[in-house]
Each structure stands twice: as structure tokens, then as C-alpha cells.
């Protein structure tokens, strides 16, 4: 079981799910219509390390963070 957290203005509570890769996580998150507008523009961190390869393997206890773009200076 992995935990997915949604940061910033996404406004969604963390969820837990079974997944083998980030591609699995992506597919499951795309089933949620409230996330559709966010997923293509968000960065992803696995255990607080930025990743961009959906083939990245996830394992039990991992934390995936969905990070929306931010403005600031």
C-alpha cells in the first residue's frame, strides 16, 4: 500500500492504494474526474525526491506527492 498526497490548491485528502509503478498510480488517479485538470501540469515526488519517469517502481510504504505548479518569488 502506498500513500498519495495532494499538495497546494488541489484540495484533496491523501489516499492509499496498491500500485507497482508510478504508471499504475497515474492510471488510478486519472479515474478521479476532480483531478483531471491537475495531473498533466503537476510534478511528482516519490519519498520527497522529484521523479518524472512513470516506469519508476513503488513499494509498500512509499509516499507519492502530487505537486501543482506554484507562483512566487
CORTAZI-V143776 format. One record per helix or strand of 3 or more residues. SS is the DSSP state (H for helix, E for strand). FROM is the first residue (numbers start at 1). LEN is the number of residues. If there is no record, write none. Layout:
BEGIN
ss->{SS,SS}
from->{FROM,FROM}
len->{LEN,LEN}
END
This chain:
BEGIN
ss->{E,H,E,H,H,E,E,E}
from->{2,8,15,22,33,43,49,63}
len->{5,3,3,8,7,4,3,5}
END
